[in-house]
């Protein structure tokens, strides 16, 4: 398919730079097949679900994965060169894959020093990919490395926010779900940012169950689609886990007629990666680069709660596959006209799967 098919004009003032308070007071556009669009709020979510449904949340936790520093000079007369790294996928305890600027001038063997919070953290480039992606090795590992990143790193705000204002202390709270517990994400699963403890309690009181899976969102989620055709775009890998207990629970809910409601595209992508062709959700632990475009046959997810996405993005393609291309075009035109707030800190949409 042509990437241009997923393009639209978004006025800059529709991009949210801060979330609303409280979180669940955000607006929510309800999008269902062959139905009129409904305006609501996230706090009204229980009214659109049924007892026996299950909400599937991504419990990944955003880490300060943006690092600023220098590359050691390659000769004695040269000054250190400034570099910036965005960690996007943990390889093992001491190694991370990262996107770096300026990528063209870097090569394997370069020694890097990152500074922040009055501390420093060193790394070595052990390899470099064709597209400029690098693999970094740190002299510390696992929990010790995580502690160092907390001191030295910055929260990697999406570029459409970072280009308009700097990251600050409030973002360390705002850009994290209230149920985040598994360190490793570079970007937040933003649909989950709308939830409060009070909303979760009201959902449980209505008989709606909750399930927590983990997909560590990578910085690749922010990369533009440069290809003209969707067949030519390659997704970056992200690591995720669906436990045996998760799989058993979700299969049982489907068997008795309950619906699986994915909170965010990351939860949906992980569940679809873990589901066999016959619709059985299996335990999953590993990497996925699933790329969902119109024509994809969904196996696991019945309802999707998500934010409003960038034009020409893989997420715009995913929601178009889920609810229908024309449905989503009309919904986005409506959302822009009615001043819904877009992107990570913006409003929500609740999508019921086409054909469900």
ROBA-821611 format. One record per residue: chain; z, y, x of N, C-alpha, C in turn. Coordinates in steps of 0.02 Angstrom, whole numbers. Each point is the difference from the previous one (the first is absolute). Example, Ala and Ser with C-alpha at 12.3 -4.5 7.8 and 13.67 -1.06 7.14 Angstrom:
BEGIN
unit | nup | nnorth | neast | caup | canorth | caeast | cup | cnorth | ceast
A | 390 | -284 | 660 | 0 | 59 | -45 | 0 | 60 | 45
A | -36 | 53 | -18 | 3 | 59 | 42 | 37 | 55 | -39
END
This chain:
BEGIN
unit | nup | nnorth | neast | caup | canorth | caeast | cup | cnorth | ceast
A | 0 | -60 | 42 | 0 | 60 | -42 | 0 | 62 | 44
A | -27 | 55 | -27 | -1 | 62 | 36 | 69 | 32 | -2
A | 23 | 23 | 58 | 65 | 34 | 4 | -1 | 64 | -41
A | -58 | 31 | -5 | -7 | 62 | -39 | 19 | -11 | -73
A | -3 | -62 | -24 | 17 | -15 | -70 | 74 | 14 | -14
A | 40 | 6 | 53 | 73 | 10 | -8 | 22 | 70 | 21
A | -48 | 45 | 2 | 14 | 69 | 20 | 16 | 43 | -61
A | 39 | 52 | 11 | 13 | 50 | -52 | 27 | 62 | 33
A | -3 | 56 | -35 | 24 | 64 | 26 | 72 | 10 | -21
A | 44 | 11 | 49 | 70 | 12 | -15 | 20 | 69 | 25
A | 21 | 45 | -45 | 23 | 65 | 22 | 61 | -7 | 46
A | 3 | 37 | 55 | 56 | -7 | 48 | 68 | 9 | -31
A | 5 | 42 | -52 | 65 | 13 | -30 | 27 | -60 | -39
A | -41 | -52 | -10 | 24 | -60 | -34 | 35 | -48 | 48
A | -1 | 14 | 65 | 33 | -44 | 49 | 73 | 19 | 4
A | 44 | -48 | -15 | 72 | 13 | 1 | 27 | -1 | 71
A | 37 | 52 | 19 | 29 | 4 | 67 | 74 | -19 | 1
A | 30 | -3 | -59 | 70 | -23 | -8 | 4 | -40 | -64
A | 46 | -49 | -3 | 9 | -37 | -63 | 40 | 41 | -50
A | -5 | -20 | -64 | 42 | 32 | -51 | 70 | -28 | 4
A | 47 | 35 | -30 | 70 | -22 | -3 | 24 | 4 | -72
A | 32 | -53 | -26 | 9 | -65 | 30 | -67 | -38 | 4
A | 1 | -53 | 40 | -61 | -37 | 14 | -35 | -24 | -63
A | 38 | -26 | -48 | -31 | -30 | -59 | -21 | 51 | -53
A | 5 | 65 | 17 | -25 | 51 | -46 | -74 | 15 | 12
A | -30 | -34 | 49 | -72 | 9 | 12 | -39 | -19 | -63
A | -57 | 31 | -9 | -44 | -16 | -56 | -33 | -68 | 12
A | -20 | -33 | -53 | -34 | -64 | 5 | -56 | -3 | -52
A | -61 | -15 | 24 | -57 | -7 | -43 | -11 | -74 | -14
A | 2 | -20 | -63 | -6 | -70 | -19 | -74 | -14 | -17
A | -28 | -49 | 36 | -72 | -14 | -4 | -9 | -73 | -20
A | -24 | -11 | -61 | -9 | -68 | -26 | -71 | -8 | -25
A | -29 | -60 | 5 | -69 | -11 | -23 | -8 | 17 | -74
A | -55 | 35 | -16 | -18 | 15 | -69 | 56 | 38 | -37
A | 39 | 39 | 37 | 53 | 39 | -30 | -2 | 72 | 25
A | 26 | 45 | -39 | 3 | 70 | 22 | 52 | 7 | 56
A | -12 | 46 | 44 | 48 | 14 | 53 | 63 | 29 | -30
A | 58 | -21 | 27 | 64 | 24 | -25 | 37 | 36 | 55
A | 29 | 58 | -17 | 42 | 37 | 47 | 72 | -22 | -11
A | 34 | -16 | 56 | 70 | -19 | -5 | 34 | 20 | 65
A | 59 | -27 | 11 | 37 | 11 | 62 | 22 | -68 | 27
A | 13 | -3 | 65 | 20 | -63 | 31 | 64 | -26 | -33
A | 44 | 44 | -20 | 63 | -23 | -30 | -11 | -36 | -66
A | -60 | 5 | -29 | -16 | -35 | -62 | -33 | -67 | 12
A | -4 | -22 | 63 | -34 | -63 | 17 | 24 | -59 | -42
A | 66 | -8 | -13 | 21 | -58 | -40 | -34 | -6 | -68
A | -20 | 56 | -29 | -31 | -1 | -66 | -70 | -33 | 2
A | -31 | -2 | 58 | -68 | -26 | 5 | -1 | -73 | 24
A | 58 | -28 | 14 | 6 | -69 | 23 | 37 | -41 | -52
A | 0 | -65 | 8 | 29 | -45 | -48 | 55 | -43 | 33
A | 51 | -19 | -38 | 49 | -47 | 27 | -36 | -63 | 25
A | 19 | -22 | 59 | -34 | -58 | 30 | -52 | 19 | 52
A | -21 | 64 | 2 | -43 | 24 | 54 | 40 | 4 | 64
A | -34 | 5 | 57 | 33 | 7 | 64 | -33 | 54 | 41
A | 40 | 45 | 27 | -24 | 51 | 46 | 5 | -27 | 71
A | -54 | 4 | 38 | 0 | -23 | 69 | -3 | 61 | 46
A | 54 | 9 | 39 | 7 | 57 | 45 | -12 | -22 | 72
A | -24 | 47 | 39 | -7 | -9 | 72 | 60 | 31 | 34
A | 43 | -40 | 31 | 62 | 25 | 29 | -6 | 20 | 73
A | -61 | 11 | 25 | -8 | 21 | 69 | 33 | 68 | 10
A | 21 | 13 | 61 | 34 | 62 | 18 | -40 | 38 | 52
A | -13 | 64 | -14 | -39 | 41 | 46 | 42 | 15 | 62
A | -31 | -9 | 58 | 32 | 15 | 64 | -31 | 63 | 29
A | 35 | 35 | 45 | -28 | 59 | 33 | -54 | -20 | 51
A | -59 | -13 | -24 | -52 | -32 | 41 | -49 | 50 | 32
A | 12 | 65 | -9 | -42 | 50 | 31 | 33 | 22 | 65
A | -35 | -9 | 57 | 28 | 14 | 65 | -42 | 52 | 36
A | 34 | 49 | 29 | -33 | 53 | 38 | 22 | -3 | 73
A | -48 | 5 | 47 | 20 | -5 | 70 | -56 | 16 | 47
A | 2 | -32 | 58 | -50 | 13 | 52 | -23 | -65 | 33
A | -60 | 4 | 28 | -26 | -55 | 42 | 9 | 20 | 73
A | 25 | -46 | 39 | 11 | 14 | 72 | -67 | 16 | 33
A | -2 | 50 | 45 | -63 | 18 | 34 | -25 | -58 | 43
A | -66 | -5 | 5 | -31 | -53 | 40 | -10 | 21 | 72
A | 10 | 64 | 15 | 0 | 22 | 70 | 53 | 54 | 8
A | 21 | 12 | 60 | 59 | 43 | 12 | -13 | 72 | -19
A | -62 | 22 | -2 | -14 | 70 | -14 | -5 | 16 | -75
A | -5 | -52 | -40 | -10 | 11 | -72 | 67 | 5 | -36
A | 5 | 43 | -51 | 61 | 4 | -40 | 2 | -57 | -51
A | 59 | -16 | -27 | 3 | -50 | -53 | -41 | 23 | -61
A | -33 | -47 | -33 | -41 | 17 | -58 | 38 | -14 | -64
A | -4 | 45 | -48 | 35 | -10 | -64 | -34 | -55 | -40
A | 41 | -41 | -32 | -26 | -54 | -43 | 43 | -5 | -62
A | -29 | -29 | -52 | 36 | -12 | -63 | -16 | -71 | -23
A | 51 | -38 | -19 | -10 | -69 | -22 | 29 | -9 | -70
A | -37 | -37 | -41 | 26 | -21 | -64 | 1 | -76 | -1
A | 59 | -29 | 5 | 7 | -73 | -2 | -22 | -23 | -70
A | -38 | -55 | -2 | -22 | -21 | -67 | 12 | -74 | -14
A | 11 | -42 | 51 | 17 | -70 | -15 | 38 | -30 | 58
A | 59 | -27 | -15 | 39 | -33 | 52 | -31 | -68 | 17
A | -10 | -13 | 64 | -28 | -63 | 23 | 56 | -50 | 14
A | 51 | 22 | 36 | 60 | -40 | 13 | 55 | 50 | 18
A | 55 | -25 | 28 | 57 | 43 | 12 | -14 | 61 | 43
A | -44 | -6 | 50 | -12 | 54 | 48 | -69 | 31 | -5
A | -44 | -27 | -42 | -69 | 23 | -3 | -16 | 28 | -69
A | -36 | 56 | -1 | -25 | 31 | -61 | -73 | 18 | 9
A | -41 | -8 | -52 | -66 | 29 | -1 | 6 | 71 | -27
A | -40 | 45 | 29 | 7 | 70 | -18 | -68 | 35 | 0
A | -5 | 53 | -40 | -55 | 47 | 4 | 23 | 58 | 44
A | -43 | 22 | 45 | 21 | 53 | 46 | -51 | 56 | 4
A | 26 | 59 | 16 | -42 | 58 | 14 | 22 | 29 | 68
A | -46 | 19 | 44 | -73 | -11 | -5 | -17 | -70 | 24
A | -29 | -41 | -42 | -12 | -70 | 15 | -51 | -10 | 56
A | -51 | 42 | 2 | -55 | -11 | 47 | 22 | 2 | 73
A | 52 | 39 | 14 | 21 | 10 | 70 | 52 | -51 | 23
A | 19 | -46 | -44 | 51 | -49 | 17 | -32 | -66 | 21
A | 37 | -38 | 42 | -25 | -65 | 22 | 59 | -45 | 15
A | -14 | -65 | 3 | 52 | -49 | 15 | 33 | 16 | 67
A | 66 | -7 | 1 | 38 | 15 | 60 | 32 | 68 | 0
A | -21 | 45 | -44 | 29 | 67 | -3 | 74 | -5 | -18
A | 40 | 41 | 34 | 71 | 4 | -14 | 14 | 62 | -43
A | 36 | -11 | -55 | 14 | 54 | -47 | 75 | 13 | -4
A | 18 | 63 | -11 | 69 | 19 | -11 | 4 | 41 | -64
A | 39 | -24 | -48 | 9 | 35 | -63 | 69 | 32 | -1
A | 4 | 60 | -28 | 63 | 37 | 0 | 15 | 24 | -70
A | 65 | 5 | -15 | 22 | 26 | -65 | 74 | -10 | -8
A | 32 | 45 | -35 | 72 | -6 | -12 | 41 | -1 | 63
A | -25 | 31 | 54 | 36 | 0 | 63 | -4 | -65 | 38
A | -43 | -47 | -23 | -6 | -65 | 32 | -73 | -12 | 20
A | -11 | -50 | 43 | -68 | -19 | 19 | -9 | -75 | -10
A | -62 | -20 | -10 | -18 | -70 | -9 | -66 | -11 | 36
A | -2 | -49 | 44 | -61 | -13 | 39 | -39 | -58 | -31
A | -65 | -2 | 15 | -44 | -54 | -24 | -59 | -5 | 47
A | -31 | -59 | 0 | -60 | -13 | 39 | -56 | -23 | -47
A | -60 | 27 | 10 | -58 | -24 | -37 | -23 | -66 | 32
A | 4 | -54 | -38 | -20 | -65 | 28 | -71 | -18 | -18
A | -27 | 29 | -54 | -70 | -12 | -18 | -23 | 56 | -46
A | -66 | 5 | -5 | -31 | 51 | -42 | -59 | -29 | -37
A | -2 | 10 | -65 | -55 | -27 | -40 | -61 | 44 | 0
A | -54 | -25 | -28 | -63 | 37 | -1 | 5 | 65 | -39
A | 42 | 2 | -51 | 6 | 60 | -42 | 55 | 47 | 25
A | 27 | -14 | 58 | 51 | 43 | 28 | 71 | -21 | -15
A | 10 | -51 | -41 | 67 | -26 | -14 | 28 | -30 | 64
A | 65 | 10 | 13 | 30 | -25 | 61 | 59 | -46 | -17
A | 17 | -43 | 48 | 60 | -40 | -5 | 50 | 26 | 52
A | 59 | 17 | -23 | 52 | 27 | 43 | 54 | -51 | 13
A | 24 | -1 | 62 | 58 | -41 | 18 | 57 | 46 | 20
A | 58 | -11 | -32 | 59 | 40 | 14 | 47 | -39 | 45
A | 40 | 34 | 41 | 47 | -36 | 45 | 61 | -27 | -37
A | 10 | 20 | -62 | 54 | -27 | -40 | -32 | -33 | -61
A | 38 | -42 | -35 | -29 | -39 | -54 | 47 | -6 | -60
A | -30 | -20 | -56 | 37 | -17 | -61 | 48 | 55 | -21
A | 64 | -16 | -10 | 47 | 49 | -26 | 8 | 59 | 47
A | -3 | -12 | 65 | 7 | 55 | 48 | -59 | 48 | -4
A | -60 | -27 | -10 | -58 | 42 | -9 | 4 | 38 | -66
A | 21 | -33 | -52 | 7 | 34 | -65 | 48 | 59 | 5
A | 55 | -9 | 35 | 49 | 54 | 8 | -30 | 58 | 39
A | -41 | -16 | 52 | -32 | 53 | 39 | -50 | 39 | -42
A | -38 | -36 | -42 | -48 | 34 | -44 | 36 | 47 | -49
A | 58 | -19 | -24 | 37 | 43 | -45 | 18 | 66 | 32
A | 11 | -1 | 66 | 19 | 61 | 37 | -61 | 41 | 20
A | -52 | -34 | 23 | -57 | 35 | 30 | -55 | 15 | -50
A | -9 | -44 | -50 | -58 | 5 | -44 | 8 | 50 | -57
A | -56 | 12 | -33 | -3 | 43 | -59 | -29 | -40 | -58
A | 19 | 19 | -61 | -30 | -31 | -59 | -74 | 20 | -2
A | -46 | -48 | -2 | -72 | 16 | 0 | -24 | 19 | -70
A | 10 | 63 | -19 | -23 | 22 | -65 | -75 | -9 | -6
A | -25 | -13 | -60 | -72 | -4 | -10 | -34 | 64 | 24
A | -61 | -6 | 26 | -33 | 59 | 29 | -10 | 57 | -50
A | -9 | -17 | -65 | -11 | 53 | -49 | 64 | 40 | -14
A | 58 | -25 | 22 | 62 | 38 | -3 | 14 | 31 | 69
A | -7 | -40 | 52 | 15 | 24 | 68 | -44 | 59 | 21
A | -60 | 4 | -29 | -45 | 56 | 18 | 22 | 65 | -33
A | 46 | -5 | -49 | 21 | 60 | -37 | 71 | 21 | 16
A | 41 | -46 | 26 | 69 | 18 | 18 | 27 | -52 | 48
A | 49 | 17 | 42 | 29 | -49 | 46 | 48 | -47 | -36
A | 10 | -59 | 30 | 51 | -47 | -24 | 69 | 31 | 12
A | 47 | -12 | -45 | 67 | 26 | 8 | 51 | -53 | -20
A | 64 | 18 | 5 | 53 | -48 | -12 | -2 | -28 | -71
A | -22 | 40 | -49 | -2 | -22 | -69 | -50 | -57 | -9
A | -52 | -2 | 40 | -50 | -53 | -6 | 29 | -68 | 17
A | 51 | -3 | 42 | 29 | -65 | 16 | 32 | -32 | -61
A | 19 | 41 | -48 | 26 | -26 | -64 | -56 | -6 | -52
A | -39 | 54 | -6 | -52 | 1 | -52 | -52 | -54 | 9
A | -18 | -14 | 64 | -55 | -46 | 14 | 27 | -71 | 11
A | 48 | -20 | -42 | 31 | -66 | 5 | 21 | -21 | -70
A | -16 | -61 | -20 | 23 | -24 | -65 | 75 | -13 | 4
A | 33 | 1 | -59 | 72 | -10 | 0 | 19 | -72 | 15
A | -49 | -46 | -3 | 15 | -71 | 12 | -30 | -25 | 66
A | -23 | 46 | 43 | -29 | -19 | 64 | 52 | -35 | 43
A | -19 | -57 | 31 | 48 | -36 | 41 | -31 | -37 | 59
A | -66 | -9 | 1 | -32 | -38 | 54 | -39 | 48 | 45
A | 28 | 17 | 58 | -32 | 48 | 46 | -70 | -23 | 20
A | -47 | 47 | 2 | -65 | -18 | 27 | -60 | 38 | -27
A | 9 | 41 | -53 | -57 | 35 | -29 | -13 | 66 | 36
A | -63 | 19 | 4 | -19 | 64 | 27 | -13 | 50 | -58
A | -14 | -26 | -58 | -10 | 41 | -59 | 41 | -29 | -57
A | 23 | 43 | -45 | 41 | -23 | -56 | -44 | -33 | -54
A | 27 | -50 | -34 | -32 | -25 | -61 | 15 | 50 | -56
A | -43 | 49 | -8 | 19 | 62 | -34 | 14 | -7 | -74
A | -28 | -50 | -34 | 17 | -8 | -71 | 75 | -12 | -8
A | 30 | -33 | 49 | 71 | -15 | -3 | 45 | 61 | 10
A | -28 | 56 | 24 | 40 | 60 | 11 | 25 | 30 | -66
A | -30 | -21 | -56 | 19 | 28 | -65 | 63 | -31 | -29
A | 25 | -55 | 29 | 54 | -37 | -32 | 68 | 27 | 20
A | 45 | -1 | -49 | 71 | 18 | 9 | 43 | -59 | -20
A | 62 | 2 | 19 | 46 | -53 | -20 | 6 | -3 | -76
A | 0 | 58 | -32 | 7 | 3 | -73 | -60 | -33 | -34
A | -60 | 13 | 26 | -60 | -30 | -29 | 1 | -76 | 9
A | 19 | -24 | 59 | 4 | -72 | 11 | 50 | -33 | -48
A | 55 | 34 | -13 | 49 | -28 | -47 | -28 | -3 | -71
A | -36 | 51 | -20 | -30 | 0 | -67 | -53 | -54 | -7
A | -37 | -12 | 52 | -50 | -53 | -1 | 33 | -69 | -8
A | 54 | -11 | 37 | 36 | -64 | -5 | 30 | -8 | -70
A | 26 | 55 | -27 | 31 | -3 | -67 | -52 | -18 | -53
A | -63 | 15 | 12 | -52 | -18 | -48 | -25 | -71 | 10
A | 26 | -35 | 50 | -20 | -69 | 12 | -59 | -7 | 47
A | -13 | 52 | 39 | -55 | -1 | 48 | 29 | -19 | 68
A | -28 | -51 | 30 | 26 | -25 | 64 | -29 | 38 | 59
A | 31 | -9 | 58 | -24 | 32 | 61 | -7 | -52 | 55
A | -49 | 11 | 43 | -14 | -45 | 57 | -19 | 44 | 59
A | 25 | -18 | 60 | -14 | 41 | 59 | -37 | -42 | 52
A | -60 | 24 | 17 | -40 | -29 | 53 | -7 | 52 | 55
A | -30 | -19 | 57 | -5 | 47 | 56 | -71 | 2 | 27
A | -29 | 60 | 1 | -62 | 12 | 36 | 10 | 62 | 42
A | -4 | -7 | 66 | 10 | 58 | 44 | -64 | 41 | 2
A | 2 | 56 | -35 | -59 | 42 | -7 | -19 | 31 | 66
A | -63 | -5 | 20 | -23 | 27 | 63 | -34 | 67 | -7
A | -10 | 34 | 57 | -33 | 65 | 0 | -73 | -4 | -21
A | -28 | -60 | 1 | -68 | -9 | -22 | -11 | 21 | -72
A | 54 | 3 | -39 | -5 | 21 | -70 | -25 | 71 | -6
A | 9 | 41 | 53 | -21 | 70 | -1 | -70 | 10 | 28
A | -29 | -51 | 31 | -65 | 9 | 33 | -55 | 8 | -52
A | -45 | 47 | 11 | -56 | 9 | -47 | -49 | -58 | 5
A | -35 | -11 | -55 | -53 | -50 | -1 | -63 | 35 | 27
A | -21 | -19 | 60 | -57 | 33 | 33 | -67 | -32 | -18
A | 2 | -61 | -24 | -62 | -35 | -18 | -30 | 30 | -64
A | -65 | -9 | -9 | -33 | 22 | -61 | 4 | -53 | -55
A | 9 | -63 | 22 | 2 | -56 | -47 | 66 | -37 | 9
A | 31 | -21 | -55 | 65 | -34 | 5 | -3 | -64 | 41
A | -59 | -33 | 1 | -7 | -62 | 38 | 8 | 11 | 75
A | -8 | 62 | 23 | 2 | 15 | 71 | 68 | 25 | 23
A | 48 | 5 | -46 | 66 | 25 | 18 | 46 | -58 | 19
A | 38 | 9 | 53 | 49 | -51 | 22 | 70 | 26 | -9
A | 41 | -39 | -35 | 70 | 18 | -11 | 41 | -19 | 62
A | 53 | 39 | 14 | 47 | -19 | 52 | 51 | -49 | -29
A | 26 | -42 | 43 | 49 | -50 | -21 | 69 | 31 | -9
A | 36 | -27 | -48 | 70 | 17 | -11 | 38 | -66 | -10
A | 63 | -2 | 20 | 39 | -62 | -5 | 45 | 1 | -61
A | 5 | -58 | -32 | 40 | -4 | -60 | 32 | -68 | -11
A | 48 | -1 | -47 | 37 | -61 | -16 | 12 | -7 | -75
A | -18 | -58 | -25 | 19 | -22 | -67 | 39 | -65 | 10
A | 63 | -1 | -17 | 41 | -60 | 12 | -15 | -54 | -52
A | 24 | -60 | 14 | -6 | -54 | -48 | 35 | 18 | -65
A | 58 | 32 | 5 | 36 | 22 | -60 | -39 | 51 | -40
A | -32 | 47 | 34 | -44 | 49 | -34 | -54 | -37 | -39
A | -35 | -45 | 35 | -56 | -36 | -31 | 22 | -40 | -61
A | 55 | -36 | 7 | 24 | -40 | -56 | 17 | 43 | -61
A | 33 | 56 | 14 | 20 | 46 | -54 | -61 | 28 | -36
A | -49 | 24 | 38 | -59 | 31 | -31 | -43 | -50 | -37
A | -7 | -60 | 27 | -38 | -52 | -35 | 33 | -19 | -66
A | 67 | -4 | 0 | 36 | -17 | -61 | -8 | 54 | -53
A | 1 | 63 | 22 | -9 | 56 | -48 | -69 | -2 | -31
A | -51 | -11 | 41 | -67 | -6 | -27 | -6 | -59 | -49
A | 31 | -55 | 17 | -5 | -60 | -41 | 29 | 11 | -70
A | 53 | 40 | -4 | 31 | 12 | -65 | -30 | 61 | -36
A | -52 | 31 | 29 | -36 | 53 | -34 | 20 | 71 | 21
A | 44 | 6 | 48 | 18 | 66 | 25 | -55 | 28 | 45
A | 1 | 66 | 8 | -50 | 33 | 42 | 28 | 20 | 67
A | -42 | -5 | 51 | 18 | 23 | 67 | -23 | 72 | 7
A | 48 | 44 | 12 | -14 | 72 | 6 | 11 | 20 | 73
A | -54 | 14 | 36 | 5 | 19 | 70 | 18 | 74 | 5
A | 53 | 15 | 36 | 18 | 70 | 13 | -35 | 19 | 65
A | -59 | 30 | -7 | -38 | 22 | 58 | -55 | -48 | 20
A | -50 | 28 | 32 | -57 | -39 | 23 | 19 | -48 | 56
A | 54 | 16 | 38 | 20 | -46 | 53 | 28 | -64 | -28
A | 41 | 5 | -53 | 26 | -60 | -33 | -58 | -41 | -29
A | -48 | 35 | -31 | -57 | -36 | -29 | -40 | -36 | 54
A | -15 | 34 | 54 | -42 | -31 | 52 | 35 | -61 | 31
A | 66 | 4 | 8 | 36 | -56 | 28 | 0 | -59 | -49
A | 13 | 13 | -64 | 0 | -54 | -49 | -68 | -33 | -7
A | -53 | 41 | 0 | -66 | -29 | -5 | -17 | -41 | 62
A | 25 | 21 | 58 | -10 | -39 | 62 | 35 | -67 | -3
A | 56 | -2 | -36 | 41 | -60 | -3 | -19 | -48 | -57
A | -50 | 18 | -40 | -15 | -39 | -60 | -63 | -42 | 9
A | 5 | -63 | -19 | -57 | -46 | 6 | -50 | 13 | -56
A | -58 | -33 | 4 | -53 | 11 | -48 | 20 | -19 | -71
A | 47 | -47 | -7 | 21 | -20 | -67 | 55 | 44 | -29
A | 18 | 54 | 37 | 50 | 47 | -25 | 71 | -16 | 20
A | 11 | -51 | 42 | 67 | -17 | 23 | 19 | 44 | 59
A | 57 | 33 | -6 | 25 | 41 | 55 | 35 | -45 | 50
A | -19 | 6 | 63 | 26 | -43 | 53 | 45 | 41 | 47
A | 45 | -34 | 36 | 36 | 36 | 53 | -49 | 26 | 51
A | 15 | 58 | 28 | -47 | 32 | 47 | 40 | 35 | 54
A | -21 | -9 | 62 | 30 | 38 | 55 | -54 | 7 | 54
A | -21 | 61 | 10 | -53 | 11 | 49 | -36 | 65 | -13
A | -62 | 4 | 25 | -39 | 62 | -5 | -53 | -6 | -54
A | -14 | 56 | -33 | -53 | 1 | -49 | -41 | 64 | 9
A | -65 | -6 | -11 | -44 | 59 | -1 | -42 | -2 | -63
A | 28 | -26 | -53 | -37 | -6 | -63 | -27 | 69 | -21
A | -63 | 1 | -21 | -35 | 61 | -19 | -26 | -12 | -71
A | 29 | 36 | -48 | -16 | -11 | -70 | -45 | 56 | -26
A | -59 | -20 | -24 | -49 | 46 | -28 | -22 | -27 | -68
A | -33 | 42 | -41 | -23 | -24 | -65 | -39 | -65 | 4
A | 16 | -45 | -46 | -29 | -67 | 1 | 51 | -52 | 22
A | 56 | 22 | 31 | 52 | -46 | 20 | 34 | -30 | -61
A | 13 | -65 | 1 | 34 | -35 | -55 | 75 | -5 | 16
A | 40 | 40 | -35 | 72 | 1 | 13 | 31 | -66 | -23
A | 47 | -24 | 41 | 31 | -65 | -12 | 73 | 4 | -20
A | 34 | 53 | 24 | 73 | 2 | -8 | 24 | 57 | -43
A | -27 | 60 | 9 | 30 | 61 | -27 | -31 | 19 | -67
A | 43 | 17 | -48 | -22 | 18 | -67 | 2 | 76 | -12
A | 49 | 33 | 30 | 11 | 71 | -10 | 14 | 31 | 69
A | -24 | 61 | 11 | 10 | 33 | 64 | 26 | 71 | -11
A | 55 | 15 | 33 | 25 | 69 | 2 | -17 | 28 | 69
A | -33 | 57 | 1 | -22 | 28 | 63 | -7 | 75 | -5
A | -6 | 34 | 56 | -11 | 72 | 1 | -75 | 15 | -7
A | -19 | 64 | 3 | -70 | 20 | -1 | -26 | 4 | 71
A | -58 | -30 | 12 | -23 | -13 | 68 | -56 | 47 | 23
A | -15 | -4 | 65 | -51 | 41 | 31 | -70 | -20 | -23
A | -45 | 48 | -4 | -70 | -18 | -13 | -28 | -41 | 58
A | -46 | -45 | -16 | -35 | -41 | 50 | 47 | -47 | 38
A | 60 | -11 | -25 | 49 | -41 | 35 | -1 | -72 | -24
A | 26 | -46 | 41 | 4 | -70 | -20 | 46 | -9 | -61
A | 49 | 45 | -8 | 45 | -5 | -57 | -34 | 23 | -64
A | -45 | 48 | 5 | -39 | 19 | -59 | -46 | -57 | -21
A | -25 | -37 | 49 | -41 | -59 | -15 | 42 | -54 | -34
A | 62 | -9 | 24 | 43 | -51 | -29 | 17 | 15 | -73
A | 20 | 62 | -15 | 18 | 15 | -70 | -62 | -3 | -45
A | -58 | 15 | 28 | -62 | -5 | -39 | -16 | -73 | -16
A | 15 | -44 | 47 | -8 | -72 | -12 | 49 | -24 | -53
A | 60 | 28 | 0 | 53 | -24 | -45 | -11 | 23 | -72
A | -15 | 64 | -9 | -4 | 27 | -68 | -71 | 15 | -23
A | -48 | -2 | 46 | -69 | 15 | -18 | -22 | 66 | 30
A | -62 | 3 | 26 | -23 | 60 | 35 | -4 | 60 | -47
A | -31 | -9 | -58 | -7 | 57 | -45 | 68 | 22 | -27
A | 43 | -49 | -14 | 68 | 16 | -23 | 36 | 44 | 51
A | -5 | -18 | 64 | 35 | 38 | 51 | -32 | 68 | 13
A | -66 | 3 | -4 | -33 | 66 | 7 | 25 | 47 | -55
A | 0 | -24 | -61 | 22 | 42 | -56 | 74 | 18 | 7
A | 41 | -47 | 23 | 72 | 13 | 7 | 13 | 52 | 54
A | -36 | -3 | 54 | 10 | 48 | 54 | -24 | 70 | -19
A | -56 | 4 | -36 | -22 | 65 | -25 | 53 | 29 | -47
A | 27 | -42 | -42 | 53 | 21 | -47 | 63 | 22 | 38
A | 19 | -38 | 52 | 60 | 16 | 38 | -7 | 67 | 36
A | -59 | 13 | 28 | -11 | 63 | 35 | 1 | 58 | -50
A | -33 | -9 | -57 | -3 | 52 | -51 | 70 | 16 | -27
A | 43 | -51 | -4 | 67 | 8 | -28 | 54 | 10 | 53
A | -22 | 15 | 61 | 44 | 21 | 54 | 52 | -52 | 20
A | -21 | -64 | 1 | 42 | -50 | 30 | 2 | 11 | 76
A | 53 | -20 | 31 | 9 | 9 | 72 | -24 | -63 | 36
A | -38 | 9 | 54 | -34 | -56 | 33 | 34 | -20 | 66
A | -13 | -63 | 19 | 15 | -30 | 65 | 74 | -19 | 6
A | 24 | -7 | 61 | 63 | -35 | 15 | 60 | 29 | -37
A | 5 | 65 | -4 | 57 | 32 | -33 | -17 | 20 | -72
A | -55 | -25 | -26 | -24 | 22 | -65 | 24 | -42 | -58
A | -35 | 6 | -56 | 17 | -35 | -61 | -25 | -72 | 1
A | 15 | -36 | -54 | -16 | -71 | -3 | -51 | -14 | -55
A | -31 | -59 | 5 | -41 | -26 | -54 | 21 | -72 | -12
A | -6 | -22 | -62 | 15 | -68 | -19 | -63 | -31 | -27
A | -27 | -50 | 36 | -65 | -29 | -15 | 8 | -70 | -28
A | -31 | -13 | -57 | -3 | -68 | -28 | -69 | -29 | 17
A | 0 | -61 | 27 | -60 | -29 | 29 | -56 | -7 | -51
A | -60 | 18 | 22 | -59 | -9 | -41 | -9 | -73 | -19
A | -9 | -14 | -63 | -10 | -68 | -23 | 64 | -37 | -15
A | 57 | 32 | 11 | 64 | -35 | -13 | 19 | 5 | -73
END
